[in-house]
Each structure stands twice: as structure tokens, then as C-alpha cells.
Amino acid sequence: MKEYIGEGDAQISFRGVITGGNGHYPKQEVYNLMQLVKAPVSVPIVSDYLNNLGINAVVFDDRSFEQEEGGYSYQTFSVNAMSDAPVELHI
């Protein structure tokens, strides 16, 4: 669960295309991505660009899987996320 207090989180948008084989819809890959973005957990990020900005994990909050005419063997998507910092408890 994401806590909405503090300095403020970075808003991040991911856009991409999942491609399947020639004439085959990438059903399993789309399913896997949906499971990832629907999970109510912080997801680690491996990206030099984002890591240099201090973003090492995100929580997904919105997603869109667009349907395009004639686009059978691929799936376009966009996912919005917020940066997340781990909570450290000191005892």
C-alpha cells in the first residue's frame, strides 16, 4: 500500500509495445504484464536513468491497453506509476 505523505513522489509513465510471433497475439506476455501492474506492491526498477534520479522502485496506479485496428500480433500499452521508497524501521 502506498503512503501519500512526505516530499512527494515522482510521476512516471511507461509506454511500449509487446510483440508476438508472426500472426500470433502475445497473450501470455500481456497477461504477465497485467499481473505485474495490478499487484499492490512496490516493484524494483532496474534502469540507470531512473536509478540516477533516485528512483529504485515504483507502485503502479493506472494502466491502458489500447486496441488498434489491424494490430493483431502486438499489443500497445501505457502504464503510470509513482516512485516508492522502502520504509526502514529502526529499533
Residue pairs with C-beta under 8 A, 6 or more apart in sequence:
1 40
2 59
2 61
2 82
2 84
3 87
9 82
9 83
9 84
10 53
10 55
10 82
10 83
11 80
11 81
11 82
12 50
12 55
12 58
12 80
12 81
12 82
12 83
13 78
13 79
13 80
13 81
14 78
14 79
14 80
14 81
15 76
15 77
15 78
15 79
16 76
16 77
17 74
17 75
17 76
17 77
18 26
18 29
18 30
18 33
18 74
18 75
18 77
19 26
19 73
19 74
20 26
20 27
20 29
20 73
20 74
21 73
22 73
23 72
23 73
24 73
25 72
25 73
25 75
26 73
26 74
26 75
29 75
30 65
30 75
30 77
33 77
34 63
34 65
36 43
36 60
37 60
37 63
37 79
38 60
38 63
39 60
41 59
42 57
42 58
42 59
42 84
42 86
43 57
43 58
43 59
43 60
44 56
44 57
45 51
45 55
45 56
45 57
45 58
47 55
50 56
54 83
55 83
56 85
57 83
57 84
57 85
57 86
58 81
58 82
58 83
58 84
59 81
59 82
59 84
60 79
60 80
60 81
61 80
61 81
61 82
62 79
62 80
63 77
63 78
63 79
63 80
64 77
64 78
64 79
65 75
65 76
65 77
66 76
66 77
66 78
68 76
